């Protein structure tokens, strides 16, 4: 996590600061394409795919 991540989180439309930090850290990483969370509604503003663990595992079972 760096200054850009914190500034992105502070200036975002995320309601929860910790969720924003996680989101912007994942985006900055560049290799992360999904966020797994039980709280999908808090990541509506994310540019990444957001899945529940159950949905993720269901998709893996179909691969």
C-alpha positions as CSV (number, residue, x, y, z in Angstrom):
1,X,0.0,0.0,0.0
2,X,1.3,3.4,-0.9
3,X,0.3,7.0,-1.0
4,X,-1.6,6.6,-4.3
5,X,-3.7,3.8,-2.8
6,X,-4.6,5.9,0.2
7,X,-5.4,9.0,-1.8
8,X,-7.5,6.9,-4.2
9,X,-9.4,5.4,-1.3
10,X,-10.0,8.8,0.4
11,X,-11.2,10.3,-2.8
12,X,-13.4,7.4,-3.9
13,X,-17.2,7.0,-3.6
14,X,-16.7,3.9,-1.4
15,X,-18.7,4.2,1.8
16,X,-16.2,2.1,3.8
17,X,-12.6,3.3,3.9
18,X,-11.2,-0.2,4.6
19,X,-13.0,-1.6,1.6
20,X,-11.7,1.2,-0.5
21,X,-8.2,0.5,0.6
22,X,-8.5,-3.1,-0.3
23,X,-10.0,-2.3,-3.7
24,X,-7.4,0.3,-4.7
25,X,-4.6,-1.9,-3.4
26,X,-5.9,-4.7,-5.6
27,X,-6.3,-2.5,-8.6
28,X,-2.8,-1.0,-8.2
29,X,-1.3,-4.5,-8.0
30,X,-2.3,-5.1,-11.6
31,X,-2.5,-8.9,-11.4
32,X,-5.6,-9.1,-9.2
33,X,-8.8,-9.5,-11.2
34,X,-11.4,-10.3,-8.6
35,X,-12.3,-9.5,-5.0
36,X,-13.9,-12.3,-2.9
37,X,-16.1,-11.0,-0.2
38,X,-19.4,-11.8,1.6
39,X,-20.2,-8.1,1.4
40,X,-20.6,-7.6,-2.4
41,X,-22.8,-4.5,-2.0
42,X,-19.9,-2.5,-0.5
43,X,-17.8,-3.0,-3.8
44,X,-20.4,-1.7,-6.3
45,X,-17.9,1.1,-7.3
46,X,-15.1,-1.4,-8.0
47,X,-13.8,-1.9,-11.5
48,X,-12.8,-5.4,-10.5
49,X,-15.1,-8.4,-10.6
50,X,-16.6,-8.9,-7.1
51,X,-17.8,-12.4,-6.1
52,X,-18.9,-14.1,-3.0
53,X,-16.8,-17.1,-2.0
54,X,-19.8,-19.4,-2.8
55,X,-20.2,-17.9,-6.3
56,X,-16.5,-18.2,-7.0
57,X,-16.4,-21.8,-5.9
58,X,-19.5,-22.6,-8.1
59,X,-17.7,-21.1,-11.1
60,X,-14.6,-23.2,-10.3
61,X,-16.7,-26.4,-10.1
62,X,-17.9,-25.7,-13.6
63,X,-14.4,-25.3,-15.1
